[in-house]
Amino acid sequence: MSASSVVSSETSPAAAAEQAAEKPRFDPRTRALIEGPIAATLMRLAVPNIIVMLAQTSVGLVETYFVGKLGTSALAGVALAFPVVMLMQMMSAGAMGGGMSSAIARALGGGRRSDANALALHAVVIALLFGITFMVALLLGGPSLYAAMGGSGASLAAAVTYSNVIFTGAILVWLFNSLANVIRGTGNMLFPALVTVSGVVVLIPLSPCLIFGLGPFPQLGVAGGAVAVLLYYAVGSLVLAAYLRSGRSVVGLTLRGIKLRWALFADILRVGAVAALITVQTNLTIAIATGLVGAFGPAAIAGYGTGSRLEYLLIPLVFGLGGPLVAMVGTNIGAHRPERALRVAWIGAAIAAGMCEIIGFCAAIEPRAWLSLFGSEPDMLDAGTRYLHTVGPVYGLFGLGMALYFASQGAGRLLWPFLANLARLLIAAGGGYIALRLTGNLTDVFVALAIALATFGLINAAAVAAGVWFDKPAKSAAPELPVSAPAASGSSAAGAIVK
């Protein structure tokens, strides 16, 4: 008797139909996240993300270069607004955007395709609400904020002008980054990368045209750079939305038949909101560190800022891995494959730590090769050299911690990354202050910053190793089911492993 005869004789047609309905049908892209070779899949997905980050970084550098041609006041004004703009970018692209990618990845991994489609619309609603919040807050409070940051006269006027334009279009920034992260949550890193890079190719020449009024374009001065950026986000948002509505994406964006549900908002916000707090902590840490170093004078600030700028260049590398880590970990968590999710996290963390440590080690050995690109003033070079000698060797732990932070986003468990970043803030602020008061030595302040970075990485690693993603150790949290095995349905099932 054939196997099919045995099955048909022991299983009624109704039962067989019910079992077939329970089995999740995975898109080939989702299946690759669950079954593909981990390291190769991570790197294949990371390359487009790294290109995106490098492209976006180049936009900021090019805009700064052209604004600098308008004079010191214009450059200072954009510099005053830049931290707030970066806060919005980090929140929309990395924090809340990570929550969106995580929720969609876990829904797809659990075979909940309808929930994944609904989450796309919920992500758009969240983007609109946060965009409006940033717009109102900065249009009303921006002038006072920039004045408190030291802006005055022409520099304050430039900051307010630039800020008002950018934050009038805050919804466009949030919408673009949210739609891109919806697509990344399906494991598709390439399409958002193509949209971003194509936009950058247009934006780089458009920015000076609007700043200086070249050709048929009006001369908008410092506002021109902001207008160019908003045009980029507006067109990019339309392209991303069209792709999600085209039927070519794993998830679709539609209003038809979808009701807004608090459970789906919560699925995004329980990751995204905590990640947003982590983003605020990170920016606060940088601000406090800058204030501590400022006690040693402008040259020390310049040296620290130039040295720590290398740390910012590590972010494209780690973020490049971060998007795939969110998607792969979230999909495997949703598919009840905790052991594979952990392997993905550790392999990604090892790659990130290795890349960052190589850069940090080279910078510590030959710091002036980097610092001399930005200046030759002896005191600046001395401060920057001290920073890279002290902090560069722990860049590997920074990369380790950041990669595990993204992996924890995918798992929907951000308590320990939050605590790790809080520890970094407290050590950097408290340790730096103590060093300043007790020794008055700049190197000792940098030692506190190095310890803070190392602590961040080690706490994240220890927490993941201890099994905090699961109620039980990974091996007993859930069996690693074959892809065709039945998956629990409903929103509660998606969070069963990650509660």
PLY file of the C-alpha trace (Angstrom):
ply
format ascii 1.0
element vertex 499
property float x
property float y
property float z
element edge 498
property int vertex1
property int vertex2
end_header
0.00 0.00 0.00
1.37 3.44 -0.85
2.05 6.13 1.74
-0.65 8.29 0.22
-3.18 5.50 0.66
-2.30 5.21 4.33
-2.70 8.93 4.81
-6.01 9.04 2.96
-7.37 6.06 4.90
-6.43 7.54 8.26
-7.28 11.17 7.60
-10.68 12.43 6.59
-10.90 14.96 3.75
-12.07 17.61 6.22
-9.18 16.95 8.58
-6.70 16.97 5.73
-8.06 20.28 4.50
-7.84 21.71 8.00
-4.22 20.59 8.35
-3.33 22.06 4.97
-4.94 25.36 5.94
-2.86 25.46 9.14
0.43 25.04 7.27
2.03 28.39 6.55
2.76 29.01 2.89
6.06 30.80 2.72
7.09 33.14 -0.04
10.50 32.13 -1.49
12.04 35.23 0.06
10.71 34.27 3.50
11.83 30.68 3.04
15.37 31.89 2.29
15.45 33.67 5.67
14.41 30.45 7.41
16.42 27.91 5.45
19.26 29.73 3.63
22.92 29.60 4.76
23.17 32.16 7.53
26.44 33.98 6.87
25.96 34.10 3.10
22.37 35.32 3.44
23.37 38.00 5.96
26.12 39.33 3.73
23.96 39.21 0.60
21.28 41.25 2.34
23.76 43.55 4.10
25.52 44.86 0.99
22.52 46.92 -0.27
21.99 48.32 3.23
25.64 49.36 3.55
25.43 51.08 0.16
22.29 52.92 1.35
23.98 54.17 4.49
27.08 55.30 2.63
24.89 57.09 0.08
22.90 58.87 2.78
26.10 59.80 4.61
27.47 61.30 1.40
24.34 63.45 1.09
25.01 65.01 4.49
28.65 65.67 3.65
27.84 67.19 0.25
25.11 69.41 1.67
27.44 70.60 4.43
30.10 71.41 1.83
27.77 73.57 -0.26
26.13 75.29 2.72
29.63 76.16 3.91
30.01 78.27 0.75
27.28 80.55 2.13
29.45 81.51 5.09
30.17 80.53 8.68
26.77 81.62 9.99
24.89 79.39 7.55
27.17 76.46 8.35
26.74 77.01 12.09
22.95 77.23 11.66
22.75 73.88 9.89
25.08 72.42 12.54
22.65 73.54 15.26
19.70 71.87 13.54
21.64 68.75 12.56
21.40 66.85 15.91
17.60 67.20 15.95
17.32 66.14 12.31
19.54 63.13 13.06
17.38 62.26 16.06
14.34 62.12 13.77
16.26 60.07 11.22
17.49 57.57 13.81
14.03 57.23 15.34
12.21 56.77 12.05
14.76 54.58 10.26
16.41 52.60 13.04
14.18 52.65 16.12
10.52 52.71 15.13
11.45 51.41 11.69
13.11 48.43 13.34
9.92 47.77 15.26
8.00 47.73 11.98
10.47 45.35 10.31
10.47 43.09 13.37
6.67 42.85 13.57
6.31 42.05 9.86
9.14 39.50 9.91
7.62 37.67 12.89
4.18 37.68 11.24
5.57 36.24 8.00
7.64 33.66 9.88
4.51 32.53 11.69
2.57 32.22 8.43
0.28 35.15 9.33
0.25 36.80 5.91
-2.95 38.78 6.56
-1.45 40.28 9.74
1.71 41.19 7.83
-0.39 43.06 5.23
-2.32 44.83 7.97
0.92 45.79 9.75
1.99 47.74 6.66
-1.01 50.05 7.05
-0.47 50.33 10.80
3.14 51.34 10.13
1.94 54.16 7.87
-0.45 55.43 10.57
2.37 55.45 13.12
4.61 57.31 10.67
1.94 59.98 10.13
1.40 60.48 13.87
5.12 60.74 14.68
5.71 62.99 11.68
3.01 65.40 12.85
4.44 65.33 16.39
7.94 66.25 15.20
6.56 68.93 12.90
4.52 70.69 15.59
7.21 70.37 18.27
10.03 71.84 16.16
8.01 74.52 14.41
6.89 75.82 17.81
9.93 75.03 19.94
12.78 75.09 17.45
13.84 78.74 17.91
14.06 78.38 21.69
15.90 75.08 21.41
18.54 76.40 19.02
19.02 79.52 21.14
19.57 77.32 24.19
22.15 75.36 22.18
24.14 78.57 21.69
22.66 79.97 18.50
22.37 83.73 18.12
22.13 86.35 15.42
22.67 85.12 11.87
23.46 81.54 12.93
20.20 81.27 14.87
18.26 82.70 11.94
19.86 80.15 9.60
19.09 77.32 12.02
15.44 78.33 12.28
15.11 78.70 8.49
16.62 75.30 7.78
14.72 73.63 10.62
11.35 75.08 9.64
11.65 73.73 6.10
12.84 70.27 7.15
10.27 69.79 9.89
7.40 71.14 7.84
8.00 67.98 5.81
8.69 65.71 8.79
5.84 63.45 7.69
7.70 62.73 4.43
10.83 61.64 6.32
8.84 59.34 8.59
6.78 57.95 5.72
9.82 57.17 3.56
11.73 55.40 6.34
8.65 53.50 7.52
7.74 52.22 4.05
11.35 51.20 3.47
11.37 49.24 6.73
8.09 47.52 5.88
9.78 46.20 2.75
12.97 45.29 4.65
10.88 43.27 7.09
10.08 40.90 4.22
13.80 40.31 3.64
13.93 42.59 0.60
16.87 44.94 1.18
17.52 45.57 -2.51
14.48 47.60 -3.55
14.75 50.22 -0.74
18.46 50.45 -1.56
17.76 51.09 -5.25
15.23 53.80 -4.40
17.61 55.46 -1.95
20.66 55.40 -4.20
18.67 56.60 -7.23
17.35 59.48 -5.15
20.83 60.38 -3.93
22.12 60.52 -7.52
19.50 63.20 -8.22
19.75 64.93 -4.86
23.48 65.66 -4.92
23.32 67.97 -7.96
19.86 69.32 -7.03
21.02 70.60 -3.64
23.53 73.21 -4.93
21.10 74.23 -7.68
18.50 75.21 -5.07
21.03 76.70 -2.65
22.71 78.97 -5.23
19.93 79.33 -7.81
21.75 77.65 -10.67
20.03 77.40 -14.07
16.23 77.58 -13.87
16.14 76.96 -10.11
15.39 79.70 -7.55
18.12 80.80 -5.13
16.86 79.63 -1.74
20.07 79.88 0.28
20.28 77.66 3.35
16.66 76.59 2.81
17.59 75.16 -0.59
19.36 72.15 0.88
16.33 71.37 3.03
13.94 71.70 0.08
16.07 69.29 -1.97
16.02 66.74 0.87
12.23 66.94 1.16
11.78 66.48 -2.59
13.93 63.37 -2.31
11.77 61.94 0.50
8.52 62.85 -1.26
9.40 61.11 -4.53
10.95 58.17 -2.69
7.81 57.70 -0.58
5.65 57.60 -3.71
7.88 54.97 -5.30
7.94 52.78 -2.17
4.17 53.06 -1.72
3.60 52.18 -5.38
5.77 49.09 -4.99
3.82 47.94 -1.93
0.56 48.39 -3.84
1.79 46.74 -7.03
1.42 43.15 -5.88
5.15 42.46 -6.38
5.99 42.82 -2.69
5.60 39.99 -0.17
3.29 42.29 1.80
0.87 44.80 0.33
-0.33 48.25 1.35
-4.10 48.52 1.10
-7.07 50.04 2.92
-9.52 47.45 1.66
-10.80 45.05 4.31
-8.29 46.12 6.98
-9.41 47.44 10.34
-6.99 49.21 12.63
-6.27 47.03 15.67
-4.50 48.00 18.86
-2.83 44.57 19.00
-0.97 45.31 15.77
-0.02 48.82 16.87
1.31 47.28 20.10
3.30 44.70 18.14
5.23 47.55 16.50
5.38 49.95 19.43
6.60 47.48 22.05
9.82 47.25 20.05
9.87 50.65 18.35
9.08 52.75 21.42
11.84 51.16 23.50
14.25 51.51 20.58
13.31 55.20 20.37
14.24 55.62 24.04
17.58 53.95 23.30
18.12 56.45 20.48
17.46 59.34 22.89
19.93 57.80 25.35
22.59 57.52 22.66
22.24 61.16 21.62
22.27 62.25 25.25
25.46 60.27 25.85
27.16 62.05 22.94
25.97 65.46 24.17
27.24 64.83 27.71
30.58 63.51 26.47
31.00 66.60 24.30
30.25 68.79 27.32
32.84 67.00 29.45
35.51 67.29 26.79
34.55 70.95 26.31
36.07 71.69 29.72
39.48 71.28 28.07
38.82 73.92 25.42
37.83 74.20 21.76
40.83 72.23 20.49
39.85 69.28 22.67
36.29 69.42 21.34
37.61 69.51 17.79
39.93 66.58 18.45
37.24 64.53 20.15
34.70 65.36 17.47
37.12 64.43 14.70
38.14 61.21 16.40
34.62 60.15 17.30
33.49 60.86 13.73
35.19 57.57 12.87
32.76 55.92 15.28
29.89 57.34 13.23
31.36 55.77 10.11
31.04 52.37 11.79
27.27 52.82 11.88
26.76 52.18 8.13
28.62 48.89 8.52
26.65 47.78 11.57
23.34 49.09 10.24
24.03 47.24 7.01
23.94 44.04 9.04
21.22 45.35 11.33
18.42 45.31 8.75
19.05 41.68 7.75
19.43 40.71 11.41
16.01 42.16 12.26
14.41 40.35 9.32
16.17 36.99 9.78
15.84 36.80 13.57
12.22 37.98 13.48
11.25 35.52 10.75
12.86 32.58 12.55
11.29 33.59 15.86
7.90 33.70 14.14
8.57 30.29 12.59
9.36 28.80 16.02
13.04 28.30 15.24
14.74 29.81 18.31
18.06 27.99 17.86
18.46 29.27 14.31
17.47 32.79 15.45
20.28 32.70 18.00
22.78 31.41 15.45
21.82 34.28 13.14
22.36 36.76 15.97
25.78 35.42 16.96
27.07 35.11 13.40
25.94 38.66 12.61
27.45 39.95 15.87
30.76 38.23 15.13
30.92 39.78 11.65
30.10 43.26 13.00
32.57 42.96 15.88
35.34 41.82 13.55
34.84 44.67 11.07
34.63 47.32 13.78
37.64 45.98 15.68
39.83 46.03 12.56
38.94 49.69 12.00
39.39 50.60 15.67
42.72 48.76 15.94
44.09 50.48 12.84
42.93 53.88 14.11
44.58 53.26 17.50
47.89 52.31 15.85
47.96 55.21 13.38
45.43 57.84 14.55
46.96 60.74 12.62
46.22 59.04 9.31
42.54 59.83 10.07
42.87 63.02 12.08
45.13 64.83 9.60
42.34 64.63 7.01
40.47 67.28 9.01
43.17 69.55 10.41
46.74 70.01 11.52
46.43 72.08 14.69
48.68 70.40 17.32
46.25 70.50 20.26
43.44 69.09 18.11
45.70 66.27 16.90
46.78 65.56 20.46
43.19 65.27 21.76
42.08 63.15 18.81
45.10 60.87 19.19
44.33 60.32 22.87
40.74 59.48 22.04
41.58 56.93 19.32
44.40 55.36 21.39
41.93 54.86 24.25
38.58 54.13 22.61
39.61 52.62 19.26
40.56 49.21 20.74
37.01 48.68 22.08
35.25 49.45 18.79
34.82 45.70 18.34
32.68 45.52 21.47
30.68 48.48 20.21
30.00 46.58 16.97
29.10 43.46 18.97
26.60 45.36 21.10
25.01 47.19 18.17
24.54 43.99 16.16
22.91 42.24 19.13
20.71 45.31 19.63
19.37 44.90 16.09
18.99 41.15 16.59
17.03 41.85 19.79
14.74 44.12 17.77
14.01 41.16 15.54
13.27 39.01 18.58
11.00 41.71 20.01
13.03 41.82 23.25
14.69 45.18 23.93
14.77 45.40 27.72
18.43 44.38 28.01
19.67 46.56 25.13
17.85 49.43 26.85
19.57 48.64 30.16
22.92 48.21 28.40
22.62 51.61 26.75
21.52 53.14 30.06
24.65 51.69 31.67
26.71 53.23 28.88
25.10 56.62 29.54
25.67 56.45 33.30
29.28 55.29 33.01
30.14 57.86 30.35
28.51 60.71 32.28
29.37 59.64 35.83
32.80 58.21 35.11
33.75 61.11 32.86
32.65 63.64 35.50
34.60 61.86 38.23
37.69 61.68 36.04
37.36 65.37 35.24
37.08 66.32 38.91
39.66 63.96 40.39
42.43 64.04 37.80
41.59 66.79 35.31
43.17 64.54 32.68
41.55 64.32 29.25
42.78 60.76 28.73
40.97 59.64 31.89
37.72 61.07 30.50
38.29 59.00 27.36
38.92 55.92 29.53
35.44 56.38 30.99
34.00 56.58 27.46
35.86 53.40 26.48
34.58 51.53 29.54
31.06 52.72 28.72
31.26 51.39 25.15
32.70 48.07 26.32
29.98 47.71 28.96
27.29 48.28 26.36
28.61 45.45 24.20
29.28 43.01 27.03
25.87 43.45 28.69
24.10 42.80 25.39
26.23 39.71 24.75
25.73 38.35 28.26
21.95 38.88 28.10
21.52 37.11 24.76
23.80 34.28 25.89
21.70 33.89 29.05
18.56 33.30 26.98
16.60 36.47 27.82
14.80 36.30 24.46
12.90 33.25 25.70
10.94 32.21 28.76
13.11 29.08 28.75
16.52 28.31 27.25
16.40 28.25 23.45
16.64 24.47 23.17
13.48 24.00 25.21
11.65 27.18 24.24
10.10 25.54 21.21
10.94 22.68 18.91
12.67 23.64 15.65
9.84 22.63 13.40
10.21 21.88 9.72
9.08 24.75 7.52
5.97 22.88 6.47
4.87 22.17 10.05
1.68 23.82 11.29
2.16 27.22 12.85
-0.08 28.73 15.49
-2.36 31.41 14.13
-3.39 34.75 15.47
-1.51 37.72 16.86
-0.94 36.09 20.24
0.83 33.17 18.64
3.36 35.44 17.01
4.44 36.73 20.37
4.31 33.42 22.21
8.04 32.88 22.03
9.00 36.48 22.67
6.80 37.40 25.59
0 1
1 2
2 3
3 4
4 5
5 6
6 7
7 8
8 9
9 10
10 11
11 12
12 13
13 14
14 15
15 16
16 17
17 18
18 19
19 20
20 21
21 22
22 23
23 24
24 25
25 26
26 27
27 28
28 29
29 30
30 31
31 32
32 33
33 34
34 35
35 36
36 37
37 38
38 39
39 40
40 41
41 42
42 43
43 44
44 45
45 46
46 47
47 48
48 49
49 50
50 51
51 52
52 53
53 54
54 55
55 56
56 57
57 58
58 59
59 60
60 61
61 62
62 63
63 64
64 65
65 66
66 67
67 68
68 69
69 70
70 71
71 72
72 73
73 74
74 75
75 76
76 77
77 78
78 79
79 80
80 81
81 82
82 83
83 84
84 85
85 86
86 87
87 88
88 89
89 90
90 91
91 92
92 93
93 94
94 95
95 96
96 97
97 98
98 99
99 100
100 101
101 102
102 103
103 104
104 105
105 106
106 107
107 108
108 109
109 110
110 111
111 112
112 113
113 114
114 115
115 116
116 117
117 118
118 119
119 120
120 121
121 122
122 123
123 124
124 125
125 126
126 127
127 128
128 129
129 130
130 131
131 132
132 133
133 134
134 135
135 136
136 137
137 138
138 139
139 140
140 141
141 142
142 143
143 144
144 145
145 146
146 147
147 148
148 149
149 150
150 151
151 152
152 153
153 154
154 155
155 156
156 157
157 158
158 159
159 160
160 161
161 162
162 163
163 164
164 165
165 166
166 167
167 168
168 169
169 170
170 171
171 172
172 173
173 174
174 175
175 176
176 177
177 178
178 179
179 180
180 181
181 182
182 183
183 184
184 185
185 186
186 187
187 188
188 189
189 190
190 191
191 192
192 193
193 194
194 195
195 196
196 197
197 198
198 199
199 200
200 201
201 202
202 203
203 204
204 205
205 206
206 207
207 208
208 209
209 210
210 211
211 212
212 213
213 214
214 215
215 216
216 217
217 218
218 219
219 220
220 221
221 222
222 223
223 224
224 225
225 226
226 227
227 228
228 229
229 230
230 231
231 232
232 233
233 234
234 235
235 236
236 237
237 238
238 239
239 240
240 241
241 242
242 243
243 244
244 245
245 246
246 247
247 248
248 249
249 250
250 251
251 252
252 253
253 254
254 255
255 256
256 257
257 258
258 259
259 260
260 261
261 262
262 263
263 264
264 265
265 266
266 267
267 268
268 269
269 270
270 271
271 272
272 273
273 274
274 275
275 276
276 277
277 278
278 279
279 280
280 281
281 282
282 283
283 284
284 285
285 286
286 287
287 288
288 289
289 290
290 291
291 292
292 293
293 294
294 295
295 296
296 297
297 298
298 299
299 300
300 301
301 302
302 303
303 304
304 305
305 306
306 307
307 308
308 309
309 310
310 311
311 312
312 313
313 314
314 315
315 316
316 317
317 318
318 319
319 320
320 321
321 322
322 323
323 324
324 325
325 326
326 327
327 328
328 329
329 330
330 331
331 332
332 333
333 334
334 335
335 336
336 337
337 338
338 339
339 340
340 341
341 342
342 343
343 344
344 345
345 346
346 347
347 348
348 349
349 350
350 351
351 352
352 353
353 354
354 355
355 356
356 357
357 358
358 359
359 360
360 361
361 362
362 363
363 364
364 365
365 366
366 367
367 368
368 369
369 370
370 371
371 372
372 373
373 374
374 375
375 376
376 377
377 378
378 379
379 380
380 381
381 382
382 383
383 384
384 385
385 386
386 387
387 388
388 389
389 390
390 391
391 392
392 393
393 394
394 395
395 396
396 397
397 398
398 399
399 400
400 401
401 402
402 403
403 404
404 405
405 406
406 407
407 408
408 409
409 410
410 411
411 412
412 413
413 414
414 415
415 416
416 417
417 418
418 419
419 420
420 421
421 422
422 423
423 424
424 425
425 426
426 427
427 428
428 429
429 430
430 431
431 432
432 433
433 434
434 435
435 436
436 437
437 438
438 439
439 440
440 441
441 442
442 443
443 444
444 445
445 446
446 447
447 448
448 449
449 450
450 451
451 452
452 453
453 454
454 455
455 456
456 457
457 458
458 459
459 460
460 461
461 462
462 463
463 464
464 465
465 466
466 467
467 468
468 469
469 470
470 471
471 472
472 473
473 474
474 475
475 476
476 477
477 478
478 479
479 480
480 481
481 482
482 483
483 484
484 485
485 486
486 487
487 488
488 489
489 490
490 491
491 492
492 493
493 494
494 495
495 496
496 497
497 498
